């Protein structure tokens, strides 16, 4: 049962999965949004260009109805005349066509942003398979598209019927009006009817766009096993990563242990903690922790110190405070300057005694540590 649940697509798509789907050209799309945008562009274009467009088309019709005798009896002149009228018509409709093309091009970006994928235009011969075609048509997706088509037809068709029914008297009245006035009134009625159809289309878009976004997210869902595989591919095999971390820790430990022979003093607990300190007044602003460890590592630090004749001082509170509050290869905290200074003063006096003799320095006892720093 657990294996079956891991294979069910219940997890939301990861950013990597979403990016890959965009590279493949798989994004949320709404044909209804594109249609609505084109219709809005058409309504806007007709609103601003309608009067000029009607005048230009009326002139084209008038010029086309004029037939000279020479044109009527010469096919070459007739074709030339037809070509001129066609060019005039294209010039008249050109601005509206350009506006519609721009709207159709940019409409998909409203939902999924800019996307260019070469994979989306590569021919997929699997789509020519009749079995695959029947599966797509007779599927839940096909049923949903059928319901959408029926609903769209009912909404837009119902709106069109309502508009025609409510304006049937005005349409019949156009017959009795002069041509220019009738064309003007017809343009107004068509524009009003077009706006109502656009409003009906807005209702369809308001339903279709959220549905397309939801459906796209559902199609991209992943199983728990898919997520684990992706994480493994992205971040690497956890066993390999653990091995790398172990090697890195071992290398860091070796580097740290190589600094122990260079230390000035080892402060111990005496058995649980060992901290190696180094201070060079001409190059360091404050003493630095060059090595530290607990238990076995602390014992190894003490062994190296003994082999290299590095002084070892027992100061349990200071050792615990240095271990918990001083970072490796960093300066000690200012709050511990006084305590460490007392230790280093003894070490430097001990060196002087060993080189030149004289009075034996007194071993520090109960080195003071500020309250709150000792993790006893």
N, C-alpha and C positions, 0 to 999 in steps of 0.2 A: 504493500500500500504506500509506503514511504517513497519507493522508487517511482510509482505512478504519479504521486503528487509532485515529485521533482521534475517530471517531464511535462506537466501541465503548464500552459502559458499563462501564468498568473502575475508575473513581475513586469512592471513598466519598463519600457525600452531605456537602455543606458545611452549616455551621450554618444558613445562610439557607434552603437547600433543606429541611432538617428542620423549621424553623419554619413554612415555607409549607405543608408537608404536614400539620402539626398544625392550622393554620388551616383547611385543607380537610377536617379530620376524618380524615385518613389516618394512623393510628397502628397499632402492633402490637396485635393482639387475639387472645385465645385463648378460644374458647367452652368449651373443656374446663376452663380455670381458673375461669370463672364457674360452670359446673356443679358443679365440685368445692367451691367456696366455699359455694354454696347447700346442697350436701349436708352439709358440715361444720356449717353453721348449723342445718340440720334435725336433725342428730344431737345437737348441743349443746342445742337447744331441747327435743327429746324426752327427753334425759337429765335436764334440770332440771324440765321441765313435764309429763313423761310421766304420772306418777302422778295429778296433778290433772286432766290432760286425760282420762285413762281414766275417772276417777270422774265427771267432768262428762258425758262422752259416755254412760256407763252410765246415769246418771240421766235423760238425755234419752231414751234408748231405753226405759227403764222407764216414764217418763211418757207416751211416745208409744204404748206398748202398752195403756195404760189407756184404755178407752172407756166413757164414761158413756152412758146411754141417750139423754139429751137431745142429746149431740153426734152420736150415730150417726144420728139422725133430723132433724138440722138442719144443712144445708149451710153456713150462715153461721157457726155455731159451729165446724164442722169446719175451715173455712178460717182462722178466727181461731186455733184451736188449732195448726194447721200453721204459721202465721206465728210464733206464740210459740216453738214448738220450733226453727224456723229461726233466730230471733234468739238463742236460747240456744246453738245450735250455733256461730253466728258469734262470740259472746262467748267461748265455750270455745276455739275455734280462732284467735281474733283475735291473741293474743300471738305464736303461732307464725307466722301469716301475716305480721305486721309484721316479725318477725325475718328471714324469708325475703326479703321485699321489700328490706330494708336491705342484706342480703348481696348480692342481685342488683344493687343500685344501686352499691355500692362495690367489687364484685369487679373490674370492668375497671380501676379506678384502681391496682390492685396491679401492673399491667404498664405502663401508660402514664401514670399520674398523672391529675390532674383535667384534663378537657378538655370545653369546650363550643364547638361550632362550628355556626353557623347554616347554613353551606354544606352540612353533612352531611344536613340535613333538607329541603333544597330538592329538589323533585321533579325527577328526571332521566328524561325521556321516552325517552332513548336506550336505557334498560334494557328498555323495552317492545319493542324491535326483536327479532324472532325470530332473526335472523341472529346478533346479539350474544349472545343467550341460548345458542344452540347452540355458539358459540365458547367461551363461559365453561364450559359443561358438558363439552364434548368438547375439553378442553385439558389441559395438564400440571397446572394447578391443580385442575381437576376430577378428574383421575386420583388426585392426592394426597389429595384429600378423600374419594374413594371408598375408597382404601386405609386411611385413618384410620378411616372408619366401620366397615369390616370388622374392623380390628384392635380397635377399641373394643368392637364386638359380641362378638368372640371372647373378649376379656379379661373383660369384665363378665359375659357369658353363661356363660363357663367357670367363673368364680367362683361365680355363682348355682347352677349345676348341682352344683358341688362341695359347696356349703353344704347344698343340699337332700338330696343323696345321703348326706352324713355325718350328717344329722339326721333322716333319714326315719323312724327308729324313734321318735324323740322326738315328731315331728309326729303319728304315728299314736297315740301314747300319750295325746295330748291328749283323744282321744275318750272315754277311760275316766275322766277326771278331772272333779271338780266344776267348775261353771261359773266361779266366782271364781278357783279355783286354776288352772284351765286358761287363763283369760285372762291371769293373771299370768305363767305359764310361756310362753305364746305371745308376750307382750310382750318377755320376756327373749330368746327365740330370734330374734324379729324384729330387736331392737336389735343383737344380736351379728351377725346376718347383714348388717344395714345397715352396720355398722362395717367388715366385711370387704369389702363392695362399695366403700365409700369408700377403703379402702386400695388396691383395684384401680384406682380412678379416679386415685389419686395417681401411680401408675406412668404412666398416660397423660398426666397433666399434666406430669410431669417430662420427657417427650419432646416434648410439643407446645409448651410455652412457649419453650424455646430455638429450636425450629424456626420459630415465628412471629416471633421477634426477628430471626433470620437472614434469613428471607424478606422481612421488611419492609425490612431494610437492603439486600438485593439489589434490591428494587423501586425504592429511592430512589437507587441508584447513578447516576452521571453520566458522560458522556463527557468527554474532555479538552476538546473544543470547548465543551461546556456550562459547564465550569468557567471557561474563558477568557471566555466571554460574561458569566457572572455577575460575575467580577472586573472586567470592563470596565464593567458596569452599576453596580457598587458603588463602584468607585474612580474611574471616569471613563475616557475615552479617553486612552491613554498619550501620544498626540501633543498632545492639548489640555493634559494635565498638564505635559508637557515645556515647552510654550509658556508656561504660567502660571509655571513655575519660572524660566524665562528672564526673563520680565517682572519677577518678584519680585527676582531677582538684579540686574537692571538698575536697578530702583528703589532697591534697597539701595546699589548702587554710586553712584548719583547723590546719595543722601543723604550717603554717606560723603565723596564728593568735595566736597560743599558745606561740609564741616567743615574742609577743608584750609586755606582762607584764615584760619580762626580759630585755627590751631595756633600754638604758640610756636616749634617747631623741627621740622625734618625730618631724621631719622637715616637715612643711606643706606649702601649696601654698597661701592661707590657706584653700580653699574649694575643689580644684580639685585633689591635690596630697597630699599623706602622705607617709613618708619614716621613718621607725624605724631603728635607729642606735644603735650599741652596741660596747663597746670597753673595753677590759681588758688588761692593759699594760703588765701583766706578762705572758699571754698566746696568745695574738694577736699581730701580726706585725703592723696591721693597723685596723681602724674601719671597721666593717662589716655591711652590710644591712641585717637585719633579717626579715623585712617585708616591703612591699610597695604595693601601690594600687592607683587607681583613682576613683573619683566619689563615688559610694556607698561603695566600699571597703575602700576607703580613710576615709570616714566618720566612718565606723566601727572601723578602726584602732584608730581614735581619741577618740571614745567612750571608747574603752578598755584602752587607755592611761589615760583618765580621771578617770576611775574606779580604776586604779592601781596607780594613782598619778605619772604618768610619765610626765616629762616636755614636753610641746608642744611649739615649736618656729616657728614663721612665718618667712620664708626666701624663697619667691617665686622663685627667680632665682636658688638658691641652690637646692630646692626641685625638680624643673624641671630637672636640670642637673643630680641629683642623680637617678631620675626615669629612664632617658633615657640612662645613661652611666654606671650605677652600676648594676651588676647582683645580683639577690636574693641569700642570704647566701654566698656572696663573699665579698672580700675586696673592698673598694671604690677605684676609679682610683687615681693615684698619683697626677694628676692635680687638684684634689679637696682636697688634704690633708690640705692646708692652711685654706680654708673656713670651713671645718669640724672641724679642730683643734680649730678655734675661737668659734664654737658652743659648743664643748665639754668642752672647758675651762670655758665657762660661766656655763655649767651644773654642773661641779665639784665645782666651786666657790659657786653656789647656794646651793649645798648639804652642803658644809662646813658652810655656813651662817645659814642654817636651823638647823644644829646640835650645832654649837658653838656660833652663833650670830656674831655680828660685823657689818662691812659695807655691805650694800646690793649691790651685783654685778650689773654692768651696763648691761642692755639688749643689745645684738648685733643688730645693725641696718645696713642695706645695706651690707650684707656679700658679699665680692667680689667673683665673679665666672669668670674664664678665658673665654676670648672671644671665641665664637663658641660652647660652651657647653650648653648655655641656650636656650632651645627650646621654646621660648615664642610664 
